[in-house]
Amino acid sequence: MKYKSVLVPRHGGPEVLQVIENDLRPPSAGEVRIKVLAAAVCRPDVTVRRGEALYTGTPLGQKLPFVPGYAVIGNVDAIGEGVREVTVGERVGVLTVTGGYAEYLNWRNDRLIPVPVELNPAEAVTLILNYIVAYQVMHRSAKVKSGDKVLIIGASGGIGTALLQLGQLAGLKMYAMASKNKHAILAEYGATPLDYRTQDFVELIRQSEPDGLDAIFDGMMRLDYIRRGLSLLRRGGRMVGFGEPAGLGELFRILATVLRVNLLPNGKSLALYGTSSYFLFDKRSFLEDWATLFRLLGEGKIKPVIAARFPILEAAKANALLESGQVIGNVVLLAPELL
Ligand SMILES: NC(=O)c1ccc[n+]([C@@H]2O[C@H](COP(=O)([O-])OP(=O)(O)OC[C@H]3O[C@@H](n4cnc5c(N)ncnc54)[C@H](OP(=O)(O)O)[C@@H]3O)[C@@H](O)[C@H]2O)c1
């Protein structure tokens, strides 16, 4: 039997994405085969495809060709030898990093995320990357509490809208930066919208919050935003950067700032967040937080904003839309039976 996936054969725009046919193989020992129901179209899919990701050209960079797709939800379709944790038909999620734009994939049994079967896969798949980042930045890194005053930089995207929903749920007073034409949704979640193109966010927030902010969630990771954001923090305030810096030079400058800020006796702190800790040493906290997020979704306390849904094999159109800059929230790819 054959199945299809979407390949990046060379770096470039969405037009380089190519549908290819593969042989469906039985899972090896310790693996399961997953019939993909939903795959998220994530910002890192774009930067890696374009060859603009942080480690492109270094030994840590993604090799070509590859199938993109950072996060999926699917049903276990077959299990390999020695797999006891899941059975055929169970719903699982995977933080794939690459490989998600496919009708089927084989995956390591010890990297499966249990997903309640009653959840809508299109909504659930946004929790695998965008919401886990938002939740952990907010609750594990910044450790916010109700009434905290916060700023979200990059509030209209996949992670930004997740931060807005989780922030509203946590009782935060939010300032949020996005393009003017996306301000309605920021206000819908109770945030004060700021237009980064035409407004000086430092001046405006300083006027409204003379005692300073408790936390800043920064999806841009540009040194100028970091410097200006830090000036807004109160003593004891925390800035957490989760965006991808534009190149290794910018990353090193940011790391130097992290060292300097955290060593200075001014009580402010700057932390960087990355999902790589899931793979390296912190699987348990991720599984706990995904379980919390699935519960919140099941209870209707969060409602992912889905701007568009496409068939999995139309990933090129979905990527073009994400890159257009017009998207509010998430773009997802779905198996044809879910469209
Ligand atoms: N740390 C991690 O583990 C991790 C995981 C996933 C993603 N990321 C990174 O997190 C970042 C956000 O991801 P996402 O999925 O939310 O992206 P996204 O959906 O593409 O949203 C990007 C956001 O950035 C805003 N933006 C663009 N240029 C800006 C500027 N000059 N100033 C302020 N805001 C600006 C956009 O605002 P408008 O469209 O309103 O202009 C939009 O709100 C990306 O850098 C991504 O690579 C990190």
The ligand as an ORCA input file, in Angstrom:
! r2SCAN-3c Opt
* xyz 0 1
  N      10.378     28.535     21.604
  C       9.743     27.580     20.963
  O       9.808     26.413     21.317
  C       8.896     27.947     19.780
  C       7.941     27.073     19.285
  C       7.143     27.484     18.220
  C       7.343     28.723     17.634
  N       8.319     29.530     18.114
  C       8.552     30.870     17.555
  O       7.643     31.778     18.172
  C       7.383     32.865     17.291
  C       5.879     33.070     17.159
  O       5.321     31.910     16.563
  P       3.799     31.892     16.056
  O       3.518     30.513     15.648
  O       2.897     32.553     17.009
  O       3.940     32.812     14.733
  P       2.816     33.433     13.828
  O       1.533     32.722     14.017
  O       3.371     33.550     12.481
  O       2.639     34.906     14.459
  C       3.674     35.850     14.385
  C       3.299     37.069     15.207
  O       4.394     37.967     15.158
  C       3.900     39.284     14.949
  N       4.881     40.151     14.357
  C       5.471     40.051     13.141
  N       6.382     41.041     13.001
  C       6.371     41.763     14.156
  C       7.074     42.885     14.629
  N       8.010     43.500     13.901
  N       6.790     43.339     15.872
  C       5.871     42.757     16.660
  N       5.173     41.680     16.260
  C       5.405     41.193     15.025
  C       2.695     39.081     14.068
  O       1.903     40.231     14.210
  P       0.948     40.833     13.045
  O       0.698     39.713     12.083
  O      -0.251     41.232     13.826
  O       1.679     41.954     12.443
  C       2.086     37.828     14.706
  O       1.320     38.174     15.838
  C       8.098     32.522     15.989
  O       9.360     33.151     15.995
  C       8.296     31.013     16.076
  O       9.393     30.562     15.309
  C       9.088     29.178     19.178
*
